[in-house]
């Protein structure tokens, strides 16, 4: 009798999560699977989702290098696959960094939605670095004057701001 691979499990919060702990079956290791070498333990992921969302994994010369800690990579891949589980605050910036590094805009958007639903404001530095446009709009609504925004932006590297963030700031200056 063939052993079966468990593809997912239902967590205590009634949220299904994918299993990234065991390799895929049926010779899929070469063609259909990505192996992410984490510090503690390898993570095995079907290639289809990462290739769809990120040009990083679509390239044929993708190199398996040691990645982030296992917990960070697991949360990152769960969100990449559309799982909307609660993410502890201490993992958020690490997962945002992974999403930026591997160009997974959907992961950034899912975590940003979760932060907004929890009414958790991010600092301006993180908003700019991780391109959190909805968080930026919320923070701008709370500012009273253009002088406040000017003092905040003087401390930041505005050259690294996205075009959308620049537009929001210019709009704020025009209205105040």
Wavefront OBJ file of the C-alpha trace (Angstrom):
o trace
v 0.000 0.000 0.000
v 1.298 3.410 -0.977
v 1.745 5.975 1.760
v -0.292 9.111 1.262
v 0.973 12.639 1.388
v -1.178 14.980 3.438
v -1.590 18.168 1.409
v -3.150 20.282 4.143
v -4.661 20.390 7.570
v -7.346 22.375 9.333
v -5.984 24.477 12.169
v -7.756 25.249 15.450
v -8.969 28.539 13.951
v -10.836 26.644 11.179
v -8.293 27.846 8.611
v -6.825 25.255 6.259
v -3.058 25.375 5.811
v -0.886 23.685 3.209
v 1.670 21.013 4.075
v 5.147 22.124 3.005
v 7.019 19.591 5.131
v 7.063 16.564 2.830
v 8.134 16.264 -0.820
v 5.620 15.760 -3.616
v 5.108 12.240 -4.975
v 5.286 10.672 -8.433
v 8.676 11.906 -9.583
v 7.570 15.487 -9.230
v 10.757 16.474 -7.498
v 12.509 17.659 -10.658
v 9.689 19.270 -12.612
v 6.803 20.284 -10.369
v 8.429 21.055 -7.046
v 10.553 23.790 -5.532
v 12.733 22.953 -2.557
v 13.494 25.902 -0.301
v 16.473 25.243 1.927
v 15.673 26.806 5.283
v 17.938 27.037 8.266
v 16.085 24.370 10.250
v 14.303 22.208 7.694
v 13.605 22.059 3.940
v 10.277 23.271 2.611
v 8.700 21.569 -0.406
v 6.306 23.551 -2.517
v 4.482 22.896 -5.775
v 6.065 25.103 -8.443
v 2.829 26.362 -10.005
v 1.873 29.063 -7.452
v 5.345 30.622 -6.976
v 5.947 30.687 -10.744
v 2.563 32.355 -11.326
v 3.144 35.122 -8.770
v 6.868 35.759 -9.098
v 9.357 36.046 -11.947
v 12.028 35.030 -9.428
v 10.832 31.407 -9.394
v 9.940 31.379 -13.089
v 13.564 31.620 -14.189
v 15.222 28.358 -15.098
v 18.394 29.292 -13.231
v 16.639 29.559 -9.858
v 19.316 28.680 -7.333
v 18.500 26.865 -4.106
v 20.284 28.848 -1.443
v 19.756 28.949 2.306
v 16.657 30.977 2.979
v 15.027 32.585 5.961
v 14.107 30.695 9.118
v 11.546 27.956 8.628
v 8.693 29.733 10.451
v 9.093 32.890 8.344
v 9.217 30.908 5.097
v 6.215 28.795 6.123
v 4.081 31.887 6.847
v 5.283 33.447 3.598
v 4.299 30.378 1.530
v 0.954 29.983 3.307
v 0.084 33.568 2.331
v 1.477 33.035 -1.189
v -1.014 30.187 -1.550
v -3.875 32.411 -0.363
v -4.198 31.148 3.214
v -5.595 33.931 5.384
v -4.372 32.809 8.768
v -3.471 35.163 11.581
v 0.190 36.086 11.503
v 1.875 37.054 14.768
v 3.221 40.613 14.809
v 6.815 39.446 15.265
v 6.738 37.591 11.903
v 5.146 40.383 9.839
v 8.247 42.355 8.881
v 10.153 39.157 8.052
v 7.331 37.967 5.800
v 7.055 41.427 4.206
v 10.810 41.225 3.494
v 10.436 37.801 1.879
v 7.502 39.038 -0.209
v 9.581 41.962 -1.426
v 12.672 39.823 -2.093
v 10.733 37.213 -4.083
v 8.343 39.755 -5.668
v 5.085 38.328 -4.256
v 2.764 41.337 -4.287
v -0.186 39.130 -3.277
v 1.517 38.261 0.036
v 2.087 41.933 0.807
v -1.548 42.716 0.030
v -2.934 39.867 2.167
v -0.881 40.839 5.206
v -1.700 44.516 4.712
v -5.419 43.624 4.627
v -4.993 41.721 7.880
v -3.252 44.698 9.501
v -6.056 47.021 8.414
v -8.739 44.650 9.719
v -6.936 44.527 13.079
v -6.499 48.321 13.021
v -2.746 47.854 13.362
v -0.876 50.912 12.022
v 2.587 50.440 10.550
v 5.357 53.005 10.891
v 6.112 55.236 7.888
v 9.472 53.553 7.271
v 7.821 50.138 6.833
v 5.000 51.624 4.772
v 7.514 53.077 2.318
v 9.897 50.095 2.270
v 7.179 47.482 1.707
v 4.951 49.648 -0.526
v 1.857 49.505 1.705
v -0.413 51.912 -0.152
v -3.558 51.330 1.919
v -1.641 51.818 5.163
v -0.174 55.017 3.720
v -3.632 56.343 2.865
v -4.810 55.605 6.411
v -1.788 57.336 7.950
v -2.168 60.379 5.692
v -5.815 60.764 6.752
v -4.653 61.106 10.363
v -2.166 63.902 9.614
v -3.357 67.439 10.201
v -1.025 69.504 8.003
v 1.484 69.329 5.189
v 4.185 70.358 7.683
v 3.654 67.083 9.551
v 4.139 65.089 6.364
v 7.166 67.186 5.409
v 8.875 66.424 8.721
v 8.133 62.703 8.303
v 9.399 62.569 4.717
v 12.606 64.451 5.568
v 13.620 61.489 7.721
v 12.908 58.945 4.954
v 14.559 58.025 1.698
v 11.847 59.287 -0.639
v 13.785 58.131 -3.712
v 12.781 54.586 -2.755
v 9.077 55.409 -2.566
v 6.818 53.801 -5.133
v 5.086 55.938 -7.727
v 1.735 55.312 -6.045
v 3.086 56.452 -2.658
v 4.504 59.598 -4.266
v 1.116 60.341 -5.850
v -0.644 59.970 -2.496
v 1.830 62.331 -0.813
v 1.567 64.923 -3.604
v -2.234 64.744 -3.379
v -1.990 65.309 0.388
v 0.239 68.375 -0.156
v -2.187 69.785 -2.732
v -5.175 69.366 -0.405
v -3.523 70.747 2.747
l 1 2 3 4 5 6 7 8 9 10 11 12 13 14 15 16 17 18 19 20 21 22 23 24 25 26 27 28 29 30 31 32 33 34 35 36 37 38 39 40 41 42 43 44 45 46 47 48 49 50 51 52 53 54 55 56 57 58 59 60 61 62 63 64 65 66 67 68 69 70 71 72 73 74 75 76 77 78 79 80 81 82 83 84 85 86 87 88 89 90 91 92 93 94 95 96 97 98 99 100 101 102 103 104 105 106 107 108 109 110 111 112 113 114 115 116 117 118 119 120 121 122 123 124 125 126 127 128 129 130 131 132 133 134 135 136 137 138 139 140 141 142 143 144 145 146 147 148 149 150 151 152 153 154 155 156 157 158 159 160 161 162 163 164 165 166 167 168 169 170 171 172 173 174 175 176
